Amino acid sequence: MLPPTSILQKYPRSKGLFLGAVIVFAWSFVAFGSAGQNYLIATMHKNEAVSFWEVLRWPAIFWYAWALLTPLVLLLARRFPLNQAPRWRNAAWLTLGCLGVFSLHIAVQVATMFLPVYRHLHETFAEMVQYHFAISIHLNLAVCVALVAVWHAGDYYHKFRQREVRAAQLESQLATAQVQALKMQIQPHFLFNTLHAIATLMYRDVRAADRMLSQLSDLLRTSIDRTHEQQVTLSEEVEFVEQYLRIEQARFEDRLTVDVAIAPDVEDLMVPSFVLQPFVENAIKHGLAPRSGPGHVAIRAWADGGQLRLQVQDDGPGINGTGVFSKGVGLANTRARLDYLYGDAYRLHLRDAKPGLLVDLSLPVDERHRLVPLAPAVV
């Protein structure tokens, strides 16, 4: 369901009807309030019974005349705003316009005096005009000033809200651009590392290097297709990581074994693109590459209450043994992306395990195990 403000923006006619209803309600409140006051005064100072509808008659004419003239005053305030240049010229035209509206209101009062119920109150037309001008000049002046002030207050609030929305949009666009830039830094980082591995392998095993180049072309195609995607399903992210791992397995041959365990109920959850690859790359770089023996990398994902748990673990020397894991470009940019996307709602921990290093990432999901929508935080 659209909020009231959206409905008014989408349907201008509804906006006009809404404004008209507000004007009628406001002046009805004033008319009945004035009549109620007059009724109490009349009942306290007169012996005969007084009809409320008789007391209401004149306030209704007076204030409903203002209900008819209110749109004209608001139109004048909009056409000649006092908060925009040229202010003095606008003030002069607005004053002349309000005097014209004031004259129209006097004309309504004078025309009402020709009704049979009021015809006996004035002897001459000049006396009639003079009387109504004298009794209503101060009240009508106050009403004009109040209506102009109400329009300026509404205009100020509208522009304030526009500035807030615009600032939020700009901040969101900036955050999105920053996230995109961080992601684009991750892509060439691991691609250059892969090319370096292929160049090293070229001197030892040409066929293996050729297979790695073919696999790298598939990886590049997937990477280009996902350039503008901030989020993908977990199954797509794991498939991309497996493409990368096939290249690394061609490089390390039997030395590298991989264990992927993804719970079926989380495969369709959306995750930030390239969120797992930096963890896997660092696990191989710092957990396997420095050693001459075999290594193992495990990737796990499951739902844990209101969190999606993602873990990458190697069997290398651990963070204390390498001392460089947390300084990589991939991990630093991944942390920054997660900060922009989730604020304080995610958790990323690196700790020594037995054996190796464990990267434990928790992303927020709702009670139905659907991913909380990705959106840069807006202050």
Stockholm file with secondary structure:
# STOCKHOLM 1.0

chainA/1-379         MLPPTSILQKYPRSKGLFLGAVIVFAWSFVAFGSAGQNYLIATMHKNEAVSFWEVLRWPAIFWYAWALLTPLVLLLARRFPLNQAPRWRNAAWLTLGCLGVFSLHIAVQVATMFLPVYRHLHETFAEMVQYHFAISIHLNLAVCVALVAVWHAGDYYHKFRQREVRAAQLESQLATAQVQALKMQIQPHFLFNTLHAIATLMYRDVRAADRMLSQLSDLLRTSIDRTHEQQVTLSEEVEFVEQYLRIEQARFEDRLTVDVAIAPDVEDLMVPSFVLQPFVENAIKHGLAPRSGPGHVAIRAWADGGQLRLQVQDDGPGINGTGVFSKGVGLANTRARLDYLYGDAYRLHLRDAKPGLLVDLSLPVDERHRLVPLAPAVV
#=GR chainA/1-379 SS CCCHHHHHHHCHHHHHHHHHHHHHHHHHHHHHHHHHHHHHHHHHHCSSCCCHHHHHHHHHHHHHHHHHHHHHHHHHHHHSCTTSSSHHHHHHHHHHHHHHHHHHHHHHHHHHTTSTTTGGGCSSHHHHHHHHHHHHHHHHHHHHHHHHHHHHHHHHHHHHHHHHHHHHHHHHHHHHHHHHHHHHHHHHHHHHHHHHHHHHHHTTCHHHHHHHHHHHHHHHHHHHHTTTCSEEEHHHHHHHHHHHHHHHHHHHGGGEEEEEEECGGGTTSEEETTSSHHHHHHHHHHHTTTCSSCEEEEEEEEEETTEEEEEEEECSSCHHHHSCGGGCHHHHHHHHHHHHHHTTSCEEEEEECSSSEEEEEEEEBCTTSCBCCCCCCCC
#=GC SS_cons         CCCHHHHHHHCHHHHHHHHHHHHHHHHHHHHHHHHHHHHHHHHHHCSSCCCHHHHHHHHHHHHHHHHHHHHHHHHHHHHSCTTSSSHHHHHHHHHHHHHHHHHHHHHHHHHHTTSTTTGGGCSSHHHHHHHHHHHHHHHHHHHHHHHHHHHHHHHHHHHHHHHHHHHHHHHHHHHHHHHHHHHHHHHHHHHHHHHHHHHHHHTTCHHHHHHHHHHHHHHHHHHHHTTTCSEEEHHHHHHHHHHHHHHHHHHHGGGEEEEEEECGGGTTSEEETTSSHHHHHHHHHHHTTTCSSCEEEEEEEEEETTEEEEEEEECSSCHHHHSCGGGCHHHHHHHHHHHHHHTTSCEEEEEECSSSEEEEEEEEBCTTSCBCCCCCCCC
//
